[in-house]
């Protein structure tokens, strides 16, 4: 069966389709051109057609190789640390890379980076780094469930997400121009990590709540404190303190 293809191959297939779509979108002519610029008009139309074609190709690839194709058409929301880092590592990794990909795409768009290049492989690497390097931090947050432990685990996650994404190789010519700046990257990933903290801290994981939008607004409302935290000598410790303050006051 085609769904028995290894996760690594599936992730790479979808990421390469995203690479091509990203390049095409970066080449689209979205501004009005003069009547004599026929070649630019034709190229813009061709790029739009190709954009739709590769979007359709990605949809088809998802329907063929995804373990849960229906999940890709639903609204993705942040889940708890227990959901992303359970005893069954493979199941947690698949859920993590799928959710964080779509949450990142959503927040980058809200923050003005509508064609940022995002790879699921980045989040596979983040999941592995958290499981290997930060297992005691995750264990403390999941077993005890104390506010400080959850805040520390999620601040660590935010730092790993930002670091891995920022360090990803720029393999496409259009990649650099479309990428968000470092502050926007960190704000996006901090909002996602804080939303995961909220889901972990809650007695019952929220259902229809838009956690990532709430956490993004909360961080933007405290932009000065957030900026100070990520520029601190120990950003994880400073961000954990901010998270510990915010989590009990957010829905």
C-alpha positions in Angstrom: 0.0 0.0 0.0 1.2 3.5 -0.8 0.4 4.7 2.7 3.1 2.2 3.9 5.8 4.5 2.5 8.1 5.7 5.2 7.3 9.0 7.0 10.6 10.4 5.9 9.8 9.9 2.2 6.3 11.3 2.7 7.6 14.4 4.4 10.2 15.0 1.8 7.7 14.6 -1.0 5.4 17.2 0.4 8.2 19.6 1.2 9.6 19.4 -2.4 6.1 20.2 -3.7 6.0 23.2 -1.3 9.4 24.3 -2.6 8.1 24.5 -6.2 4.9 26.2 -5.2 6.8 28.7 -3.1 9.0 29.6 -6.0 6.1 30.0 -8.3 4.2 32.2 -5.9 7.3 34.4 -5.4 7.3 34.9 -9.2 3.6 35.9 -9.6 2.9 39.3 -11.0 0.5 40.8 -8.4 0.9 44.4 -9.5 -0.7 46.1 -12.4 1.4 46.3 -15.5 1.4 48.7 -18.4 -0.4 47.5 -21.7 3.0 46.9 -23.4 4.2 44.5 -20.7 2.5 41.6 -22.4 5.2 39.1 -21.4 4.8 40.0 -17.7 1.1 39.6 -17.9 1.3 36.2 -19.6 4.0 35.1 -17.1 1.8 36.2 -14.2 -1.2 34.2 -15.6 1.0 31.2 -16.1 2.4 31.4 -12.6 -1.1 31.6 -11.2 -2.1 28.5 -13.2 1.0 26.6 -12.0 0.4 27.7 -8.4 -3.1 26.1 -8.5 -1.6 23.0 -10.2 1.0 22.4 -7.5 -1.5 23.2 -4.7 -3.7 20.4 -6.3 -0.7 18.1 -6.5 0.0 18.7 -2.8 -3.6 17.9 -2.0 -3.4 14.7 -4.1 -0.2 13.6 -2.4 -1.8 14.1 1.0 -4.8 12.0 0.0 -2.5 9.2 -1.1 0.1 9.1 1.6 -1.3 10.7 4.7 -2.2 8.4 7.6 -5.2 10.7 8.2 -6.2 12.7 5.1 -9.4 14.1 6.6 -7.4 15.9 9.3 -5.7 18.2 6.7 -9.1 19.8 5.9 -10.0 20.5 9.5 -9.0 23.6 11.6 -5.8 22.7 13.4 -5.4 23.9 17.0 -2.6 23.5 19.6 -2.7 20.4 21.8 -1.0 19.4 25.0 2.6 18.3 25.5 1.2 14.8 26.3 -0.4 14.6 22.9 2.8 15.6 21.1 5.3 13.7 23.3 3.6 10.5 24.3 5.1 7.1 25.0 4.4 6.2 21.3 7.0 8.6 19.8 6.1 8.0 16.2 2.5 8.9 16.7 3.4 12.0 18.6 5.9 13.1 16.0 3.4 12.7 13.1 0.8 14.8 15.1 3.4 17.4 16.1 4.9 18.0 12.6 1.4 18.2 11.0 -0.1 20.6 13.6 3.0 22.8 13.9 3.3 23.1 10.2 -0.3 24.4 9.8 -0.1 26.6 12.9 3.2 28.2 11.7 1.7 28.8 8.2 -1.4 30.4 9.8 0.5 32.7 12.2 3.1 33.7 9.6 0.2 34.7 7.4 -1.4 36.8 10.2 1.9 38.4 10.8 2.3 39.4 7.2 4.6 36.7 5.8 2.1 35.0 3.4 4.7 33.1 1.3 7.2 32.0 3.9 8.8 28.7 3.1 7.9 26.1 5.7 9.1 22.5 5.8 7.6 19.7 7.8 11.1 18.2 8.1 12.0 21.2 10.3 9.4 20.1 12.8 10.5 16.5 12.7 14.0 17.7 13.7 12.5 19.8 16.5 10.5 16.9 17.9 13.6 14.7 17.9 15.6 17.4 19.6 13.0 17.8 22.3 12.7 14.1 22.9 16.5 13.6 23.1 17.9 16.7 24.6 15.1 17.9 26.8 13.4 14.6 28.0 13.7 15.5 31.7 12.1 18.9 31.1 9.2 17.3 29.2 8.9 14.6 31.8 8.6 17.1 34.6 5.9 19.1 32.7 3.9 16.0 31.8 4.1 14.1 35.1 3.8 16.9 37.6 1.9 19.4 35.5 3.1 22.3 37.6 2.9 25.8 36.1 6.7 26.5 36.2 7.5 23.1 34.7 5.0 23.6 31.8 6.3 27.1 31.2 9.9 25.9 31.1 9.1 23.1 28.7 7.2 25.4 26.4 9.8 28.1 26.5 12.4 25.4 25.5 10.1 24.3 22.7 9.8 27.9 21.4 13.6 28.3 21.4 14.1 25.0 19.5 11.4 25.9 16.9 12.9 29.3 16.3 16.5 27.9 16.2 15.7 25.1 13.8 13.6 27.2 11.5 16.0 30.1 11.4 18.9 27.7 10.7 17.2 25.9 7.8 19.2 26.2 4.6 18.0 28.8 2.0 17.8 26.5 -1.0 15.6 28.7 -3.2 16.3 32.1 -4.8 13.0 33.5 -3.6 13.3 32.1 -0.1 15.3 34.9 1.5 13.0 37.7 0.4 9.8 35.9 1.5 11.1 34.9 4.9 10.0 36.7 8.1 12.6 38.5 10.2 14.0 36.8 13.4 11.6 38.7 15.7 8.6 37.6 13.7 9.8 34.0 13.7 10.3 34.0 17.5 6.9 35.7 18.0 5.2 33.0 15.9 6.8 30.1 17.6 6.4 31.6 21.1 2.7 31.9 20.5 2.5 28.3 19.3 4.5 27.1 22.3 2.4 29.2 24.7 -0.8 27.7 23.2 0.6 24.2 23.8 1.3 25.3 27.4 -2.3 26.4 27.8 -3.6 23.1 26.5 -1.3 21.3 28.9 -2.2 23.4 31.9 -6.0 23.2 31.4 -7.9 20.4 33.1 -9.7 19.7 29.9 -8.0 20.5 26.6 -9.9 23.3 24.9 -12.0 22.3 21.9 -13.1 25.2 19.6 -11.0 27.9 21.2 -8.5 29.6 18.9 -5.6 29.3 21.3 -2.8 30.4 19.0 -4.6 33.7 18.1 -5.2 34.3 21.9 -1.6 33.7 22.8 -0.3 35.8 19.8 -2.4 38.7 21.0 -1.2 38.3 24.6 2.4 38.4 23.5 1.9 41.3 21.2 0.2 43.2 24.0 3.4 42.7 26.0 5.8 43.2 23.1 8.4 45.1 25.2 8.6 42.2 27.8 8.7 39.7 25.0 11.5 41.5 23.2 13.5 41.7 26.5 12.9 38.0 27.1 14.3 36.8 23.7 17.3 39.1 23.9 18.1 38.1 27.5 21.3 36.3 28.5 19.1 33.2 29.1 16.1 33.6 26.7 14.6 30.3 27.8 14.5 31.2 31.4 13.2 34.7 30.7 10.6 33.4 28.3 9.5 30.7 30.8 8.9 33.5 33.4 6.7 35.4 30.9 4.8 32.2 30.0 4.3 31.3 33.7 2.8 34.8 34.2 0.5 34.6 31.2 -0.8 31.0 31.3 -3.2 31.3 34.3 -4.6 34.5 32.8 -5.4 33.2 29.4 -8.5 31.1 28.3 
